[in-house]
Amino acid sequence: DLDLEIEDKGAVITIDKLFTLQGHHRQLQQAFQNLISNALKYNHPGTPPVVNISYKKVNGKQAGLSIPAENHEKLFYKVLIHDNGIGFEQADAERIFNVFTRLHGLAEYRGTGIGLSIVRKVIENHNGYIWAESQPGQGSSFNILLPA
């Protein structure tokens, strides 16, 4: 679905060999498409986007996120989607998942402000967690925990 945009921007996307997950195919497709689309959209002008997708298996305690104690020993796939884009202030990292939240004007970047709220809802529908880490000018990292 993103082939044309990837080609137009000269983007490089690297994907580790990933895992198999039971879930709602269309929802998961939409979530990952939204994340990759954002990584392609919010890039430095004149710099091709670079997106790396990797994962590791962790228990809840090792996740890097405060999760309920009953999930501390549960196994998760921790997916990391990292880009070399424009980034954002870490103070906005939770707010970006709110519906209709945009950090940039429509003149700068197109969009409705609902993509990341959909992503969070899909991940939560699959009993997972998502959080973002970023710094302006340093790209963004989206961390996703999905039950193994």
N, CA and C of each residue as an Amber inpcrd file, in Angstrom:
protein
   444
   0.8040000  -1.2040000   0.0000000   0.0000000   0.0000000   0.0000000
   0.8470000   1.2690000   0.0000000   2.0770000   1.1630000   0.4500000
   2.9420000   2.3420000   0.5450000   4.0640000   2.3340000  -0.4910000
   4.0310000   1.3880000  -1.4070000   5.1140000   1.2450000  -2.3890000
   5.4200000   2.5340000  -3.1410000   4.3950000   3.2130000  -3.6250000
   4.6030000   4.4310000  -4.4140000   5.2750000   5.5210000  -3.5790000
   4.8030000   5.7240000  -2.3630000   5.3930000   6.7430000  -1.4900000
   6.8360000   6.3870000  -1.1250000   7.0900000   5.1210000  -0.8720000
   8.4490000   4.6620000  -0.5600000   9.3690000   4.9460000  -1.7390000
   8.9110000   4.6280000  -2.9350000   9.7090000   4.8590000  -4.1380000
   9.9120000   6.3480000  -4.3960000   8.8450000   7.1450000  -4.2910000
   8.9380000   8.5890000  -4.5400000   9.9230000   9.2730000  -3.6020000
   9.9580000   8.8450000  -2.3550000  10.8300000   9.4910000  -1.3630000
  12.2120000   8.8590000  -1.2770000  12.4180000   7.7530000  -2.0030000
  13.6980000   7.0530000  -1.9220000  13.9330000   6.4620000  -0.5440000
  12.8560000   6.0780000   0.1110000  12.9360000   5.5720000   1.4810000
  13.6290000   4.2100000   1.5340000  14.2840000   3.9800000   2.6520000
  14.8940000   2.6890000   2.9410000  14.1910000   2.1340000   4.1640000
  13.6080000   0.9540000   4.0190000  12.9180000   0.3140000   5.1290000
  13.5690000  -1.0390000   5.3620000  14.0630000  -1.2480000   6.5650000
  14.6410000  -2.5400000   6.9200000  13.7280000  -3.1950000   7.9440000
  13.4920000  -4.4760000   7.7410000  12.5790000  -5.2190000   8.6010000
  13.2580000  -6.5170000   9.0080000  13.4250000  -6.7070000  10.3050000
  13.9290000  -7.9850000  10.8060000  12.9230000  -9.0710000  10.4870000
  13.3910000 -10.3020000  10.4930000  12.4560000 -11.4180000  10.4010000
  11.5480000 -11.3100000  11.6230000  10.2630000 -11.2420000  11.3820000
   9.3180000 -11.0060000  12.4700000   8.6210000 -12.2930000  12.8850000
   7.7120000 -12.1840000  13.7870000   7.0060000 -13.2920000  14.4110000
   5.6140000 -13.4260000  13.8040000   4.9380000 -14.5020000  14.1320000
   3.5480000 -14.7060000  13.7340000   2.6700000 -14.3800000  14.9340000
   1.5960000 -13.6750000  14.6700000   0.7170000 -13.2140000  15.7360000
  -0.7210000 -13.5360000  15.3770000  -1.4710000 -14.0160000  16.3400000
  -2.9040000 -14.2130000  16.1550000  -3.5930000 -12.8860000  16.4380000
  -4.4080000 -12.4290000  15.5150000  -5.1060000 -11.1720000  15.7310000
  -5.9690000 -10.8270000  14.5450000  -6.5440000  -9.6620000  14.5960000
  -7.4130000  -9.1700000  13.5370000  -6.5250000  -8.5910000  12.4320000
  -6.4510000  -9.3100000  11.3210000  -5.5290000  -8.9640000  10.2310000
  -5.6700000  -7.5250000   9.7630000  -6.8760000  -7.0930000   9.4760000
  -7.0810000  -5.7440000   8.9260000  -6.7070000  -4.6570000   9.9360000
  -7.0570000  -4.8700000  11.2020000  -6.7000000  -3.8830000  12.2260000
  -5.1860000  -3.7580000  12.3500000  -4.4950000  -4.8830000  12.4320000
  -3.0400000  -4.8510000  12.5730000  -2.3790000  -4.2430000  11.3430000
  -2.9100000  -4.5550000  10.1690000  -2.3880000  -3.9610000   8.9390000
  -2.5290000  -2.4420000   8.9930000  -3.6860000  -1.9650000   9.4060000
  -3.9410000  -0.5260000   9.4950000  -2.9980000   0.1350000  10.4970000
  -2.7830000  -0.5020000  11.6340000  -1.9110000   0.0700000  12.6660000
  -0.4840000   0.2200000  12.1390000   0.0710000  -0.8410000  11.5840000
   1.4520000  -0.7700000  11.1050000   1.5740000   0.1270000   9.8770000
   0.5610000   0.1490000   9.0490000   0.5810000   1.0590000   7.8960000
   0.5820000   2.5140000   8.3700000  -0.2140000   2.8320000   9.3780000
  -0.2300000   4.2000000   9.9100000   1.1320000   4.5950000  10.4680000
   1.7670000   3.6950000  11.2090000   3.0790000   4.0000000  11.7850000
   4.1410000   4.2060000  10.7030000   4.1650000   3.3400000   9.7070000
   5.1600000   3.4640000   8.6420000   4.8660000   4.6880000   7.7840000
   3.5920000   4.9450000   7.5210000   3.2100000   6.1260000   6.7510000
   3.6690000   7.4080000   7.4430000   3.5000000   7.4710000   8.7680000
   3.9740000   8.6430000   9.5170000   5.4840000   8.7840000   9.4120000
   6.1960000   7.6730000   9.4820000   7.6550000   7.7230000   9.3720000
   8.0810000   8.2550000   8.0060000   7.3050000   7.9520000   6.9820000
   7.6000000   8.4600000   5.6380000   7.2160000   9.9330000   5.4960000
   6.1440000  10.3200000   6.1540000   5.6220000  11.6800000   6.0330000
   6.4620000  12.7060000   6.7800000   6.8040000  12.4090000   8.0200000
   7.4740000  13.3860000   8.8770000   8.9950000  13.2510000   8.7810000
   9.4960000  13.4850000   7.5650000  10.9330000  13.3810000   7.3510000
  11.5330000  14.7510000   7.0560000  12.8460000  14.8330000   7.1690000
  13.5630000  16.0680000   6.8540000  13.5170000  16.2850000   5.3430000
  13.1280000  17.4810000   4.8800000  13.1040000  17.7340000   3.4360000
  14.4740000  17.4510000   2.8130000  14.4450000  16.7410000   1.6970000
  15.6750000  16.4310000   0.9820000  16.4490000  15.2500000   1.5380000
  15.9820000  14.6580000   2.6280000  16.6370000  13.4910000   3.2120000
  15.7160000  12.2940000   3.0760000  16.1640000  11.2360000   2.4090000
  15.3050000  10.0550000   2.2830000  14.9930000   9.4460000   3.6530000
  13.7450000   9.0780000   3.8630000  13.3770000   8.4380000   5.1290000
  14.0650000   7.0780000   5.2720000  14.4920000   6.7860000   6.4900000
  15.0250000   5.4770000   6.8430000  14.1840000   4.9660000   8.0050000
  13.6050000   3.7880000   7.8300000  12.7340000   3.1970000   8.8430000
  13.2630000   1.8020000   9.1590000  13.5050000   1.5410000  10.4230000
  13.9640000   0.2270000  10.8730000  12.8930000  -0.3940000  11.7530000
  12.5410000  -1.6380000  11.4390000  11.5380000  -2.3610000  12.2150000
  12.2010000  -3.6260000  12.7520000  12.1870000  -3.7580000  14.0690000
  12.8110000  -4.9150000  14.7060000  11.9530000  -5.3530000  15.8860000
  12.3180000  -6.5040000  16.4600000  11.5970000  -6.9500000  17.6500000
  12.4940000  -7.8340000  18.4870000  12.0780000  -7.9950000  19.7290000
  12.6760000  -8.9880000  20.6150000  11.5920000  -9.4890000  21.5450000
  11.8160000 -10.6480000  22.1150000  10.8640000 -11.2280000  23.0540000
  11.2950000 -10.8240000  24.4570000  10.3740000 -10.2740000  25.2310000
  10.6670000  -9.8190000  26.5890000   9.5280000 -10.2140000  27.5150000
   9.8180000 -10.2370000  28.8140000   8.6920000 -10.3700000  29.7370000
   8.2560000  -8.9590000  30.1190000   7.0940000  -8.8320000  30.6950000
   6.5340000  -7.5240000  31.0110000   7.4230000  -6.6570000  31.8630000
   8.1820000  -7.2760000  32.7640000   9.0710000  -6.5440000  33.6530000
  10.2180000  -5.8780000  32.8790000  10.6280000  -6.4890000  31.7590000
  11.7460000  -5.9830000  30.9520000  11.2930000  -5.0320000  29.8470000
  10.0300000  -4.7330000  29.7850000   9.4520000  -4.0420000  28.6400000
   9.9050000  -2.5980000  28.4670000  10.2910000  -1.9420000  29.5420000
  10.6460000  -0.5320000  29.4420000   9.4470000   0.3770000  29.6200000
   8.3740000  -0.1700000  30.1580000   7.1320000   0.5580000  30.3800000
   6.5240000   0.0370000  31.6680000   5.9040000   0.9040000  32.4100000
   5.2280000   0.4790000  33.6280000   3.9020000  -0.1700000  33.2380000
   3.8180000  -1.4830000  33.4450000   2.5890000  -2.2040000  33.1210000
   2.0750000  -2.8970000  34.3840000   0.8180000  -3.3050000  34.3970000
   0.2560000  -3.9400000  35.5960000   1.0800000  -5.1480000  36.0470000
   1.1800000  -5.3270000  37.3430000   1.9960000  -6.3920000  37.9420000
   1.6210000  -7.7770000  37.4180000   0.3510000  -7.9980000  37.1220000
  -0.0610000  -9.3270000  36.6430000   0.5530000  -9.6630000  35.2750000
   1.0990000  -8.6620000  34.5890000   1.7420000  -8.9040000  33.2920000
   3.2690000  -8.9100000  33.3620000   3.8380000  -8.7990000  34.5490000
   5.2930000  -8.7300000  34.6710000   5.9960000  -9.9880000  34.1710000
   5.4140000 -11.1460000  34.3760000   6.0510000 -12.3950000  33.9360000
   5.5360000 -12.8740000  32.5840000   4.5490000 -12.2080000  32.0490000
   3.9780000 -12.5740000  30.7580000   4.9770000 -12.2540000  29.6430000
   5.0310000 -13.1040000  28.6170000   5.9230000 -12.8620000  27.4890000
   5.2500000 -11.9760000  26.4480000   6.0400000 -11.0460000  25.9280000
   5.5750000 -10.1150000  24.9010000   6.5760000 -10.0710000  23.7560000
   6.0680000  -9.7340000  22.5910000   6.9210000  -9.3180000  21.4860000
   7.0180000  -7.8020000  21.5930000   8.2210000  -7.2890000  21.6960000
   8.4320000  -5.8390000  21.7390000   8.9200000  -5.4220000  20.3600000
   8.0500000  -4.7350000  19.6330000   8.3560000  -4.2750000  18.2790000
   8.8250000  -2.8280000  18.3740000   9.9070000  -2.5270000  17.6880000
  10.4360000  -1.1680000  17.6450000  10.3970000  -0.6840000  16.2010000
   9.7310000   0.4440000  15.9890000   9.7210000   1.1040000  14.6830000
  10.4350000   2.4320000  14.8850000  11.6070000   2.5530000  14.2860000
  12.4420000   3.7360000  14.4690000  12.6650000   4.4090000  13.1130000
  12.5940000   5.7450000  13.1020000  12.8260000   6.4840000  11.8590000
  13.8390000   7.5970000  12.0790000  14.2820000   8.1850000  10.9830000
  15.2480000   9.2900000  11.0310000  14.5670000  10.6270000  10.7500000
  13.2910000  10.7210000  11.0760000  12.4960000  11.8980000  10.7430000
  12.7150000  13.0900000  11.6440000  11.7340000  13.9950000  11.6010000
  11.8520000  15.2800000  12.2840000  11.6890000  15.1680000  13.7960000
  11.1120000  14.0740000  14.2610000  10.9300000  13.8870000  15.6930000
   9.9350000  14.8620000  16.2950000   9.8410000  14.8550000  17.6100000
   8.9470000  15.7480000  18.3480000   9.4350000  15.8150000  19.7800000
   8.8980000  16.7520000  20.5210000   9.2530000  16.9080000  21.9290000
   8.7310000  15.7060000  22.7250000   9.5530000  15.1600000  23.5930000
   9.1360000  14.0180000  24.4060000   7.9130000  14.3650000  25.2540000
   7.7550000  15.6050000  25.6130000   6.5840000  16.0290000  26.3960000
   5.2770000  15.7660000  25.6470000   5.3300000  15.6430000  24.3180000
   4.1390000  15.3730000  23.5080000   3.9250000  13.8880000  23.2460000
   4.7750000  13.0350000  23.7890000   4.7690000  11.6100000  23.4410000
   3.4580000  10.9040000  23.7930000   2.7910000  11.3100000  24.8180000
   1.5120000  10.6870000  25.1520000   0.3700000  11.3730000  24.3910000
   0.4610000  12.6630000  24.2510000  -0.5920000  13.4560000  23.6080000
  -0.8030000  13.0810000  22.1470000   0.2420000  12.6310000  21.4480000
   0.1070000  12.3260000  20.0170000  -0.8620000  11.1830000  19.7460000
  -1.1820000  10.3910000  20.7700000  -2.1210000   9.2840000  20.5960000
  -3.5720000   9.7180000  20.7810000  -3.8130000  10.9860000  21.1260000
  -5.1760000  11.4970000  21.2780000  -5.7620000  11.8080000  19.9060000
  -7.0320000  11.5190000  19.7500000  -7.7030000  11.7420000  18.4670000
  -7.6770000  13.2320000  18.1050000  -7.4390000  13.5060000  16.8360000
  -7.3830000  14.8450000  16.2410000  -6.2260000  15.6970000  16.7510000
  -5.2310000  15.0650000  17.3670000  -4.0620000  15.8110000  17.8230000
  -3.0420000  15.8830000  16.7050000  -2.6320000  17.1080000  16.4000000
  -1.6090000  17.3360000  15.3840000  -0.5430000  18.2380000  15.9930000
   0.7080000  17.8940000  15.7570000   1.7980000  18.7270000  16.2620000
   2.2520000  19.7470000  15.2260000   1.8220000  19.5660000  13.9810000
   2.2390000  20.4380000  12.8780000   1.0140000  20.9020000  12.1090000
   1.1140000  22.0500000  11.4750000   0.0020000  22.5850000  10.7060000
  -0.2170000  21.8280000   9.4050000  -1.4220000  21.9520000   8.8670000
  -1.7540000  21.2860000   7.6030000  -0.9010000  21.7780000   6.4480000
  -0.4220000  22.9990000   6.5260000   0.4270000  23.5220000   5.4530000
   1.7620000  22.7910000   5.4110000   2.2250000  22.3130000   6.5660000
   3.5040000  21.6040000   6.6340000   3.3510000  20.1240000   6.2800000
   2.3700000  19.4580000   6.8910000   2.1760000  18.0180000   6.7240000
   0.6900000  17.7220000   6.6630000   0.2820000  16.9610000   5.6620000
  -1.1310000  16.6020000   5.5210000  -1.5150000  15.5550000   6.5630000
  -2.7910000  15.4270000   6.8240000  -3.2710000  14.4120000   7.7510000
  -4.4370000  14.9000000   8.5750000  -5.0890000  13.9380000   9.2370000
  -6.2970000  14.2450000  10.0000000  -6.0700000  14.2720000  11.5040000
  -4.9650000  13.6940000  11.9700000  -4.7240000  13.6270000  13.4060000
  -5.4080000  12.4590000  14.0740000  -5.8500000  11.4610000  13.2960000
  -6.4830000  10.2910000  13.9210000  -5.6480000   9.0160000  13.7860000
  -4.6030000   9.0390000  12.9810000  -3.8170000   7.8360000  12.7140000
  -3.2590000   7.1610000  13.9460000  -2.5990000   7.9230000  14.8100000
  -1.9890000   7.3120000  15.9940000  -3.0230000   6.9090000  17.0390000
  -4.1660000   7.5860000  17.0630000  -5.2180000   7.1510000  17.9910000
  -5.7740000   5.7930000  17.5370000  -5.8520000   5.5790000  16.2320000
  -6.2700000   4.2690000  15.7040000  -5.2340000   3.2170000  16.0640000
  -3.9620000   3.5580000  15.8970000  -2.8910000   2.6150000  16.2280000
  -3.0110000   2.1730000  17.6860000  -3.1470000   3.1290000  18.5910000
  -3.2500000   2.7770000  20.0190000  -4.4550000   1.8720000  20.2620000
  -5.5890000   2.1960000  19.6690000  -6.7990000   1.3970000  19.8810000
  -6.6050000  -0.0330000  19.3860000  -5.9670000  -0.1950000  18.2270000
  -5.7180000  -1.5310000  17.6810000  -4.8030000  -2.3210000  18.6090000
  -3.7300000  -1.6890000  19.0600000  -2.7930000  -2.3790000  19.9490000
  -3.4980000  -2.7650000  21.2490000  -4.2930000  -1.8750000  21.8020000
  -5.0450000  -2.1940000  23.0200000  -6.0620000  -3.3050000  22.7680000
  -6.6910000  -3.3170000  21.5790000  -7.6310000  -4.3930000  21.2160000
  -6.9460000  -5.7520000  21.2120000  -5.6320000  -5.7600000  21.0240000
  -4.8450000  -6.9930000  21.0020000  -4.0890000  -7.1990000  22.3230000
  -4.5930000  -6.5570000  23.3920000  -4.0320000  -6.6760000  24.7440000
  -2.5750000  -6.2510000  24.8200000  -2.2470000  -5.2180000  24.0370000
  -0.8810000  -4.7240000  24.0060000  -0.7700000  -3.3010000  24.5060000
   0.4320000  -2.7660000  24.3580000   0.7590000  -1.4170000  24.8130000
   1.5990000  -0.7390000  23.7270000   1.5040000   0.5780000  23.6420000
   2.3330000   1.3360000  22.7150000   2.7740000   2.6330000  23.3780000
   4.0100000   3.0320000  23.1080000   4.5110000   4.3200000  23.5780000
   5.5620000   4.8200000  22.5980000   5.8000000   6.1160000  22.6720000
   6.7190000   6.7600000  21.7320000   7.8560000   7.4320000  22.4820000
   9.0040000   7.4970000  21.8110000  10.1710000   8.2020000  22.3200000
  10.7380000   9.0250000  21.1830000  11.0940000  10.2780000  21.4570000
  11.5810000  11.1300000  20.3840000  12.2920000  12.3510000  20.9360000
  13.0120000  13.0080000  20.0400000  13.6000000  14.3180000  20.2810000
  13.5140000  15.0680000  18.9630000  13.2480000  16.3680000  19.0010000
  13.1830000  17.1330000  17.7550000  14.4690000  16.9650000  16.9380000
  14.2910000  16.6790000  15.6640000  15.4090000  16.5250000  14.7390000
  16.1250000  15.1950000  14.8210000  15.7360000  14.3280000  15.7580000
  16.4440000  13.0690000  15.9760000  15.6270000  11.8260000  15.6330000
  14.5130000  11.9880000  14.9550000  13.6920000  10.8250000  14.6180000
  12.7930000  10.4170000  15.7660000  12.0330000   9.3720000  15.5170000
  11.0730000   8.8690000  16.5000000  11.1800000   7.3600000  16.5980000
  10.8510000   6.8520000  17.7820000  10.7850000   5.4100000  18.0190000
   9.4200000   5.0920000  18.6110000   8.7390000   4.1440000  18.0000000
   7.4710000   3.6610000  18.5250000   7.6980000   2.2440000  19.0120000
   7.3980000   2.0260000  20.2820000   7.5530000   0.7390000  20.9340000
   6.1740000   0.1130000  21.0920000   6.0720000  -1.1290000  20.6860000
   4.7980000  -1.8420000  20.7640000   5.0270000  -3.1460000  21.4960000
   4.2090000  -3.4240000  22.4990000   4.2370000  -4.7100000  23.1940000
   2.9790000  -5.4720000  22.8120000   3.1620000  -6.6640000  22.2760000
   2.0440000  -7.5160000  21.9280000   2.2570000  -8.8610000  22.6150000
   1.2190000  -9.4400000  23.2220000   1.3790000 -10.7190000  23.9070000
   1.9240000 -11.7870000  22.9660000   2.9190000 -12.5290000  23.4700000
   3.5220000 -13.6130000  22.6600000   2.6350000 -14.8420000  22.6990000
